[in-house]
């Protein structure tokens, strides 16, 4: 039995590989998901009702949709 065959025959390694593949699929689904348009409309209406300006609403949306968040010092 080769090293590769031995590695893949291990039950723990197989389970780990399957879990890694499943996590990768979930990550891809999250990256490819979109915010439902109605949710955005409701959010914008709610923020306007709270007195936020359109400029502040756009800034808020840009902030929450960025991949990397900048920490304020």
DAKAFEN-V629854 format. One record per pair of residues at least 12 apart in sequence whose C-alpha atoms are under 10 Angstrom apart, sorted by the first residue. I is the first residue (numbers start at 1). J is the second residue. If there is no record, write none. Layout:
I | J
I | J
//
This chain:
40 | 61
43 | 57
43 | 61
44 | 57
44 | 58
44 | 61
45 | 57
47 | 60
//
